[in-house]
Amino acid sequence: MESDSGRTTSVWMATGDVPEFGQLAHDAGADVCVVGAGIAGLTTAYLLAREGKSVVVLDDGPVAGGETARTTAHLVNALDDRYYELERLHGERGARLAAESHTAAVDQIEEIVEREGIDCDFVRLDGYLFVGPGQSTEQLGWELRAAHRSGLTEVRYVERLPFDAYDFGAALHFPYQGQFHILKYMSGLARAFTNLGGRLHTQTHADKIEGDGETARVTTAEGHVVTAAAVVVATNTPVNDLVSIHTKQAPYRTYVVGARVPKGSVPRMLLWDTEDPYHYVRTQSVSEGHDVLIVGGEDHKTGQAEDFDERFRRLEEWTRGRFPMVESFDYRWSGQVMEPVDGLGFIGRNPGDAENVYVATGDSGNGMTHGTIAGMLIRDLILGRDNAWATLYDPSRISLRAGGEYARENLNVAAQYADYLTGGEVSSPDEVAPGTGAVMRRGLSKVALYRDDTGALHEFSAVCTHLGCVVAFNDKEKSWDCPCHGSRYDPTDGHVLNGPAIEGLSPAGE
């Protein structure tokens, strides 16, 4: 995914056989150019190719090389933001459309898996929402009634989960959810797309994205130009916008541990609790002898925390307290989630841009279904078809009922600019140990210093190229993270790992 290329650190799903495709080496033309080969971009490209459209996909990393690879791959219509909250923000009809669209997204994934014969461990299974320790079960009643009003009439209240080793208490049962191995799925989807005549170019960075209503143009870092009738920017967060979308969503890091457990010792099901930040749980079969229990949580604003080891420790403690069969913790990783202020993704025509420029962002913790919805909805918009979901996911929407959350997040962003006035974390590069990074003040400037494992020092301007916040070092992911809008950079060469920045960090002194 363009500007969605991160580092894979002990991610269990990195065993998937994801194909590599060549860099774009010449100018090209197509009906549609998609920037980003994560789930939103590749699903959009595949569905348009099935409609007979010629499609070019550009990605500055490998297929699914960014946040898509870091998902825990829950495929659900049980949404993170609760249906009673979606009713408050979007009305009863909006909540019903949200339930309908996420249900359809899981069905669409299943249909693609079956049609293309993709071996990706796709399975339907039950999901359960339970309350956190000391919390009232009253909210389960609110959610049950709202889910039923939203059309999910099969959701029911149960006194206990089907798990003997620990009593989670009462829960809501959401039947017919799903899970899969994301990299195996993306590998199959990429091959299906190219078999339809689609052109997929990895290691191809988009420097400029523009449209005039009739023709869209994407210029790559090598100077090649793709012209198309429409362009779709599916880069986790848009890299073609400075402000419009980024004031309406916020980046959060979420943490995941993978524990080795005896095969079959934890029933195959999806679990979520109502804590804030909440926990999410699933299992994955990896061998004949054991499964991996995958547990996530401990979210925080990107670039605004440094206690990474403590967050992993708390996840492991939470897991051991509920799953006594854990033998060891073999995996740790984190991912980035874009949280829209009103709980739903932004999918459709890009606000303030030409009519032939589309965006898909705002996964809100449900990236697999939001990304699939993006493919279905943008396909229909480009083909001129009516789609009942278009208004709900319209990127131009203004949700007045989310005004408090909008103000809170943007005040948080404004506060980050105070970092310009502070001193540095170190006073000399000599204080930066191998494998670590720190920000240092040099005169009026802030410099991002990283010393790699060989002892070589890499110096860049610490100013994010998106809107000028001062970046912070992420010790676990080995990246420079922007605390304002979530841009992330490689510490050795400064290139963009995550948008919204489209340009890398400048070398120090430039």
C-alpha positions as CSV (number, residue, x, y, z in Angstrom):
1,M,0.0,0.0,0.0
2,E,1.5,3.4,-0.9
3,S,2.9,5.0,2.2
4,D,1.4,2.0,4.1
5,S,4.7,0.0,4.1
6,G,5.7,-0.9,7.6
7,R,8.1,-3.3,9.3
8,T,6.9,-6.9,10.1
9,T,8.2,-7.7,13.6
10,S,7.3,-11.2,14.7
11,V,3.9,-11.2,12.9
12,W,2.6,-14.7,12.8
13,M,0.8,-14.1,9.5
14,A,4.1,-13.1,7.7
15,T,4.3,-16.8,6.5
16,G,1.9,-16.1,3.7
17,D,3.2,-16.5,0.1
18,V,2.6,-13.0,-1.2
19,P,3.6,-12.5,-4.8
20,E,6.0,-9.7,-5.9
21,F,5.4,-7.7,-9.0
22,G,7.7,-5.4,-11.0
23,Q,8.2,-1.7,-10.6
24,L,6.4,0.5,-13.1
25,A,9.0,1.3,-15.8
26,H,7.1,3.4,-18.3
27,D,4.1,5.6,-18.7
28,A,0.8,3.8,-18.6
29,G,-2.9,4.4,-19.2
30,A,-6.0,2.7,-17.7
31,D,-9.7,3.2,-16.9
32,V,-8.7,3.4,-13.2
33,C,-5.5,3.8,-11.3
34,V,-5.5,2.5,-7.7
35,V,-2.8,3.8,-5.3
36,G,-2.3,1.2,-2.6
37,A,-2.3,-2.6,-2.6
38,G,-3.7,-3.2,0.8
39,I,-7.2,-4.8,1.2
40,A,-9.1,-1.7,0.2
41,G,-7.0,-1.0,-2.9
42,L,-6.7,-4.5,-4.2
43,T,-10.4,-5.3,-3.5
44,T,-11.4,-2.2,-5.4
45,A,-9.1,-3.1,-8.3
46,Y,-10.3,-6.7,-8.4
47,L,-14.0,-5.8,-8.4
48,L,-13.5,-3.2,-11.2
49,A,-11.5,-5.7,-13.2
50,R,-14.3,-8.2,-13.0
51,E,-16.6,-5.5,-14.5
52,G,-14.3,-5.3,-17.5
53,K,-12.4,-2.1,-16.5
54,S,-8.6,-1.8,-17.2
55,V,-7.0,-1.1,-13.8
56,V,-3.4,-0.3,-12.8
57,V,-2.4,-0.7,-9.1
58,L,0.7,1.1,-7.7
59,D,2.3,0.4,-4.4
60,D,5.5,1.6,-2.9
61,G,6.1,-1.6,-1.0
62,P,5.0,-5.3,-1.5
63,V,1.4,-6.4,-1.7
64,A,-0.2,-6.0,1.7
65,G,3.1,-4.7,3.0
66,G,1.8,-2.2,5.5
67,E,-1.1,-2.1,7.9
68,T,-3.1,-4.8,6.1
69,A,-0.5,-7.4,7.1
70,R,-0.8,-6.4,10.7
71,T,-4.5,-7.1,11.1
72,T,-5.8,-9.8,13.4
73,A,-8.3,-10.5,10.7
74,H,-11.6,-10.5,12.5
75,L,-14.4,-10.5,9.8
76,V,-17.4,-9.1,11.7
77,N,-20.6,-7.2,11.7
78,A,-20.1,-6.7,15.5
79,L,-18.6,-3.3,15.2
80,D,-16.1,-1.7,17.7
81,D,-18.1,1.4,18.2
82,R,-21.3,-0.3,19.3
83,Y,-24.6,0.0,17.5
84,Y,-26.2,2.1,20.2
85,E,-23.4,4.7,19.6
86,L,-23.8,4.5,15.8
87,E,-27.5,5.1,16.3
88,R,-26.7,8.3,18.3
89,L,-24.3,9.5,15.6
90,H,-26.0,8.4,12.4
91,G,-29.6,7.6,13.4
92,E,-31.4,4.3,13.2
93,R,-31.2,4.1,9.5
94,G,-27.5,4.8,9.5
95,A,-26.8,2.0,12.1
96,R,-28.9,-0.4,9.9
97,L,-26.9,0.5,6.8
98,A,-23.7,0.0,8.8
99,A,-24.8,-3.5,9.9
100,E,-25.9,-4.3,6.3
101,S,-22.7,-3.2,4.7
102,H,-20.3,-5.0,7.1
103,T,-22.5,-8.2,6.8
104,A,-22.2,-7.8,3.0
105,A,-18.5,-7.3,3.2
106,V,-18.0,-10.7,5.0
107,D,-20.2,-12.3,2.5
108,Q,-18.2,-10.7,-0.3
109,I,-14.9,-12.0,1.1
110,E,-16.4,-15.5,1.3
111,E,-17.7,-15.2,-2.3
112,I,-14.2,-14.2,-3.6
113,V,-12.6,-17.0,-1.6
114,E,-14.9,-19.6,-3.2
115,R,-14.9,-18.1,-6.7
116,E,-11.2,-17.8,-6.9
117,G,-10.3,-20.9,-4.9
118,I,-8.2,-19.1,-2.4
119,D,-6.8,-21.3,0.3
120,C,-6.7,-18.8,3.2
121,D,-8.1,-20.6,6.2
122,F,-11.4,-18.7,5.8
123,V,-14.0,-20.0,8.3
124,R,-17.3,-18.8,9.8
125,L,-17.5,-18.8,13.6
126,D,-19.3,-17.3,16.5
127,G,-18.3,-14.0,18.2
128,Y,-18.9,-12.9,21.8
129,L,-19.0,-9.4,23.3
130,F,-18.5,-9.4,27.1
131,V,-18.0,-6.6,29.7
132,G,-14.8,-5.7,31.4
133,P,-14.1,-6.4,35.1
134,G,-16.4,-4.4,37.4
135,Q,-18.5,-3.0,34.5
136,S,-22.3,-3.3,34.4
137,T,-23.9,-5.7,32.0
138,E,-26.5,-3.0,31.3
139,Q,-24.6,-2.0,28.2
140,L,-25.1,-5.4,26.8
141,G,-28.8,-4.8,26.9
142,W,-28.4,-1.4,25.1
143,E,-26.3,-3.1,22.4
144,L,-28.6,-6.1,22.0
145,R,-31.6,-3.8,21.4
146,A,-29.7,-1.6,19.0
147,A,-28.3,-4.6,17.1
148,H,-31.9,-5.9,16.7
149,R,-33.1,-2.5,15.5
150,S,-30.2,-2.6,13.0
151,G,-31.4,-5.8,11.5
152,L,-29.1,-8.2,13.4
153,T,-32.0,-10.1,15.0
154,E,-30.0,-13.3,15.4
155,V,-27.8,-11.6,18.1
156,R,-28.7,-13.0,21.5
157,Y,-27.8,-12.6,25.2
158,V,-26.0,-15.6,26.8
159,E,-25.1,-16.2,30.5
160,R,-21.7,-17.7,29.8
161,L,-19.2,-18.2,26.9
162,P,-18.6,-21.7,25.7
163,F,-15.2,-21.8,27.5
164,D,-14.6,-23.8,30.7
165,A,-11.2,-22.5,31.8
166,Y,-12.4,-19.0,32.7
167,D,-15.8,-17.5,33.4
168,F,-16.0,-14.3,31.3
169,G,-19.6,-13.8,32.5
170,A,-22.6,-12.8,30.4
171,A,-22.1,-11.8,26.8
172,L,-23.8,-11.1,23.5
173,H,-23.5,-13.9,20.9
174,F,-22.9,-12.7,17.3
175,P,-23.3,-15.7,15.1
176,Y,-21.8,-16.2,11.6
177,Q,-18.8,-14.0,11.9
178,G,-15.5,-14.9,10.2
179,Q,-11.7,-15.0,10.2
180,F,-9.0,-15.8,7.6
181,H,-5.2,-15.6,7.0
182,I,-4.8,-12.2,5.5
183,L,-1.6,-12.7,3.6
184,K,-2.8,-15.9,2.0
185,Y,-6.0,-14.1,1.0
186,M,-4.1,-11.1,-0.4
187,S,-1.9,-13.4,-2.3
188,G,-4.9,-15.1,-3.9
189,L,-6.6,-11.8,-4.6
190,A,-3.5,-10.4,-6.3
191,R,-3.3,-13.4,-8.6
192,A,-7.0,-13.3,-9.4
193,F,-6.7,-9.6,-10.2
194,T,-3.7,-10.1,-12.6
195,N,-5.5,-13.1,-14.2
196,L,-8.3,-10.7,-15.1
197,G,-5.7,-8.5,-16.9
198,G,-5.0,-6.1,-14.1
199,R,-1.6,-4.5,-13.8
200,L,0.0,-4.5,-10.4
201,H,3.3,-2.6,-9.8
202,T,5.0,-2.9,-6.5
203,Q,8.1,-0.8,-5.3
204,T,6.5,2.1,-7.1
205,H,6.1,5.3,-5.1
206,A,3.4,7.8,-6.1
207,D,4.8,11.4,-5.8
208,K,1.8,13.3,-7.1
209,I,-1.9,12.5,-7.5
210,E,-4.2,14.8,-9.3
211,G,-7.5,14.8,-11.3
212,D,-9.4,17.4,-13.3
213,G,-12.8,15.7,-13.4
214,E,-12.0,14.0,-16.7
215,T,-8.5,12.7,-16.5
216,A,-6.6,11.6,-13.4
217,R,-2.8,11.5,-13.3
218,V,-0.4,9.8,-10.9
219,T,3.3,10.6,-11.2
220,T,5.8,8.2,-9.7
221,A,9.1,9.0,-8.0
222,E,10.8,7.8,-11.2
223,G,8.9,10.3,-13.3
224,H,6.5,7.9,-15.0
225,V,2.9,9.0,-15.4
226,V,-0.3,6.8,-15.2
227,T,-3.3,8.5,-16.8
228,A,-6.8,7.2,-16.0
229,A,-10.4,8.2,-16.0
230,A,-10.4,7.9,-12.2
231,V,-7.9,7.4,-9.4
232,V,-8.5,5.7,-6.1
233,V,-6.3,6.5,-3.1
234,A,-6.4,3.6,-0.7
235,T,-3.3,4.2,1.4
236,N,-4.6,3.5,4.9
237,T,-4.8,7.3,5.3
238,P,-4.9,9.6,2.2
239,V,-1.5,10.8,1.0
240,N,-3.1,13.3,-1.5
241,D,-4.7,15.5,1.2
242,L,-3.2,18.0,3.6
243,V,-6.1,18.7,5.9
244,S,-9.7,17.8,4.8
245,I,-9.9,14.1,6.0
246,H,-7.1,14.3,8.6
247,T,-9.1,16.6,10.9
248,K,-11.9,14.0,11.1
249,Q,-9.9,10.9,12.1
250,A,-7.0,10.2,14.4
251,P,-4.2,7.5,14.2
252,Y,-3.8,5.0,17.1
253,R,-1.3,2.2,17.6
254,T,-2.7,-1.1,18.8
255,Y,-0.7,-4.0,20.2
256,V,-0.9,-7.7,19.7
257,V,0.7,-10.8,21.3
258,G,0.6,-14.3,20.0
259,A,0.6,-17.1,22.5
260,R,1.4,-20.8,21.9
261,V,-1.5,-23.0,23.2
262,P,-2.2,-26.8,22.8
263,K,-4.2,-27.5,19.7
264,G,-8.0,-27.2,20.4
265,S,-7.5,-26.0,24.0
266,V,-9.2,-22.7,23.2
267,P,-12.5,-23.0,21.2
268,R,-12.4,-21.4,17.8
269,M,-14.4,-18.1,18.3
270,L,-13.9,-14.3,18.3
271,L,-14.0,-12.4,21.6
272,W,-14.2,-8.7,22.3
273,D,-14.7,-6.8,25.6
274,T,-16.1,-3.4,26.5
275,E,-13.0,-2.0,28.1
276,D,-11.4,1.2,26.8
277,P,-9.1,0.4,25.1
278,Y,-10.8,-2.9,24.5
279,H,-9.3,-6.4,24.0
280,Y,-9.9,-8.7,21.0
281,V,-9.1,-12.4,20.8
282,R,-9.0,-15.2,18.3
283,T,-7.1,-18.4,17.6
284,Q,-5.2,-19.6,14.5
285,S,-4.1,-23.1,13.7
286,V,-0.4,-23.2,12.7
287,S,0.6,-26.9,13.1
288,E,-0.8,-30.3,14.1
289,G,0.4,-29.8,17.6
290,H,-0.5,-26.3,18.6
291,D,-2.5,-23.1,17.9
292,V,-1.7,-19.5,18.3
293,L,-3.9,-17.5,20.6
294,I,-3.9,-13.9,19.3
295,V,-4.8,-11.1,21.7
296,G,-4.8,-7.4,21.0
297,G,-5.4,-4.1,22.8
298,E,-3.6,-1.4,24.8
299,D,-4.2,1.3,22.1
300,H,-2.8,4.8,22.3
301,K,-2.4,7.8,20.0
302,T,0.4,7.3,17.5
303,G,3.6,9.0,18.6
304,Q,2.3,9.8,22.0
305,A,3.6,6.9,24.2
306,E,6.9,5.3,24.9
307,D,6.0,2.5,27.3
308,F,5.8,-0.2,24.5
309,D,7.2,-3.0,26.6
310,E,4.8,-2.2,29.4
311,R,1.8,-2.5,27.0
312,F,3.0,-5.8,25.8
313,R,3.5,-6.9,29.4
314,R,-0.1,-5.9,30.3
315,L,-1.5,-7.8,27.3
316,E,0.4,-10.9,28.4
317,E,-0.8,-10.6,32.0
318,W,-4.4,-10.2,30.8
319,T,-4.0,-13.2,28.6
320,R,-2.4,-15.5,31.2
321,G,-5.2,-14.5,33.7
322,R,-7.9,-15.9,31.4
323,F,-6.2,-18.6,29.4
324,P,-4.2,-20.8,31.7
325,M,-3.3,-23.1,28.9
326,V,-0.8,-20.6,27.5
327,E,2.6,-22.2,27.1
328,S,4.7,-19.3,25.8
329,F,4.4,-15.9,24.1
330,D,6.0,-16.3,20.7
331,Y,4.9,-13.2,18.8
332,R,4.6,-9.4,19.4
333,W,3.6,-6.7,16.9
334,S,1.7,-3.5,16.6
335,G,-0.4,-1.9,13.9
336,Q,-2.0,1.5,13.1
337,V,-5.7,2.1,13.2
338,M,-7.4,5.2,11.9
339,E,-10.2,6.2,14.2
340,P,-12.9,8.5,12.6
341,V,-14.7,10.8,14.9
342,D,-18.1,9.2,14.2
343,G,-17.1,5.6,14.0
344,L,-17.4,4.8,10.3
345,G,-15.0,4.9,7.4
346,F,-14.6,7.6,4.8
347,I,-15.2,6.0,1.4
348,G,-16.0,7.9,-1.8
349,R,-15.1,11.1,-3.7
350,N,-12.3,13.0,-2.1
351,P,-13.6,16.3,-0.5
352,G,-12.5,19.4,-2.3
353,D,-11.0,17.4,-5.1
354,A,-12.0,16.6,-8.7
355,E,-14.9,14.3,-9.0
356,N,-12.8,11.5,-10.4
357,V,-10.5,11.3,-7.3
358,Y,-11.7,8.7,-4.7
359,V,-10.4,7.9,-1.2
360,A,-10.9,5.0,1.3
361,T,-9.8,5.4,4.9
362,G,-11.0,5.4,8.5
363,D,-11.0,1.7,9.3
364,S,-12.0,2.2,12.9
365,G,-10.6,-1.2,14.0
366,N,-12.7,-3.0,11.4
367,G,-10.2,-2.7,8.5
368,M,-11.0,-6.0,6.7
369,T,-14.7,-5.2,6.4
370,H,-14.2,-1.5,5.9
371,G,-11.7,-2.2,3.1
372,T,-14.0,-4.6,1.4
373,I,-16.9,-2.2,1.7
374,A,-14.6,0.4,0.0
375,G,-14.1,-2.0,-2.9
376,M,-17.8,-2.6,-3.4
377,L,-18.9,1.1,-2.9
378,I,-16.1,2.7,-5.0
379,R,-16.8,0.2,-7.8
380,D,-20.4,1.3,-7.9
381,L,-19.6,5.0,-7.8
382,I,-17.2,4.7,-10.7
383,L,-19.7,2.6,-12.7
384,G,-22.5,5.1,-12.0
385,R,-24.6,2.7,-10.0
386,D,-26.8,3.7,-7.0
387,N,-25.5,2.4,-3.7
388,A,-27.5,2.9,-0.5
389,W,-24.2,3.1,1.5
390,A,-22.8,6.1,-0.3
391,T,-24.2,8.8,2.0
392,L,-23.3,7.0,5.2
393,Y,-19.6,6.7,4.2
394,D,-19.4,10.0,2.2
395,P,-15.9,11.5,3.0
396,S,-17.5,15.0,2.9
397,R,-20.0,14.3,5.7
398,I,-20.1,16.5,8.8
399,S,-21.4,14.7,11.8
400,L,-22.6,17.4,14.2
401,R,-23.3,14.8,16.9
402,A,-19.6,13.9,16.9
403,G,-18.5,17.5,17.5
404,G,-17.1,16.8,21.0
405,E,-14.9,14.0,19.7
406,Y,-13.8,16.2,16.8
407,A,-12.8,19.0,19.1
408,R,-11.0,16.7,21.5
409,E,-8.9,15.1,18.8
410,N,-8.0,18.3,17.1
411,L,-7.0,20.0,20.4
412,N,-4.8,17.0,21.0
413,V,-3.1,17.6,17.6
414,A,-2.7,21.4,18.3
415,A,-0.9,20.6,21.6
416,Q,1.7,18.5,19.8
417,Y,3.2,21.7,18.1
418,A,4.5,22.7,21.6
419,D,7.3,20.3,21.0
420,Y,9.0,23.0,18.9
421,L,9.6,24.9,22.1
422,T,11.1,22.1,24.2
423,G,14.7,21.0,24.4
424,G,15.9,17.8,22.9
425,E,15.9,14.4,24.4
426,V,19.7,14.3,24.1
427,S,22.3,17.0,23.9
428,S,24.8,15.1,21.7
429,P,24.7,12.3,19.1
430,D,27.1,10.4,21.4
431,E,24.2,9.8,23.8
432,V,22.3,7.7,21.1
433,A,23.0,4.0,21.6
434,P,23.0,1.5,18.7
435,G,19.4,0.5,17.8
436,T,17.9,3.6,19.3
437,G,16.7,7.0,18.3
438,A,16.2,10.4,19.9
439,V,15.4,14.0,19.0
440,M,18.0,16.6,19.6
441,R,17.8,20.4,19.4
442,R,20.5,21.9,17.1
443,G,20.1,25.7,17.2
444,L,16.6,26.5,16.1
445,S,16.0,23.1,14.5
446,K,15.0,19.7,15.8
447,V,17.0,16.8,14.5
448,A,16.0,13.1,14.4
449,L,19.0,10.9,15.3
450,Y,19.1,7.2,14.8
451,R,22.1,4.9,15.4
452,D,21.7,1.6,13.6
453,D,23.0,-1.7,15.0
454,T,26.4,-1.2,13.2
455,G,26.9,2.1,15.0
456,A,26.3,4.3,11.9
457,L,24.4,7.5,12.7
458,H,21.5,8.7,10.5
459,E,20.3,12.3,10.9
460,F,17.1,13.8,9.5
461,S,15.0,16.8,10.2
462,A,12.6,15.9,12.9
463,V,9.8,17.8,11.2
464,C,7.0,15.7,9.6
465,T,6.7,16.6,6.0
466,H,2.9,16.5,6.2
467,L,2.0,19.4,8.5
468,G,5.1,20.0,10.4
469,C,4.8,18.2,13.8
470,V,7.9,17.0,15.5
471,V,8.3,13.2,15.2
472,A,8.9,10.7,18.0
473,F,11.0,7.5,17.9
474,N,9.1,4.2,18.1
475,D,11.6,1.9,19.8
476,K,9.7,-1.3,19.0
477,E,8.8,-0.7,15.3
478,K,12.1,1.2,14.8
479,S,10.4,4.1,13.1
480,W,9.9,7.9,13.4
481,D,6.2,8.5,14.2
482,C,4.3,11.7,13.9
483,P,2.1,12.4,16.9
484,C,-0.3,14.6,14.9
485,H,-1.7,12.6,12.0
486,G,0.2,9.3,12.1
487,S,2.9,9.6,9.4
488,R,5.7,7.2,10.0
489,Y,9.2,7.2,8.5
490,D,12.1,4.7,8.2
491,P,15.0,5.8,10.5
492,T,17.8,4.8,8.2
493,D,16.8,6.6,5.0
494,G,13.8,8.7,6.0
495,H,11.3,7.3,3.5
496,V,7.6,7.2,4.3
497,L,6.2,4.0,5.9
498,N,2.7,5.4,6.6
499,G,0.9,8.5,5.2
500,P,-0.5,11.0,5.2
501,A,3.0,12.3,4.4
502,I,4.0,11.5,0.8
503,E,7.6,12.8,1.1
504,G,10.2,11.4,3.3
505,L,12.1,13.2,6.1
506,S,14.7,15.7,4.9
507,P,18.3,15.1,5.7
508,A,19.4,17.2,8.6
509,G,20.6,20.7,7.6
510,E,18.6,20.9,4.4
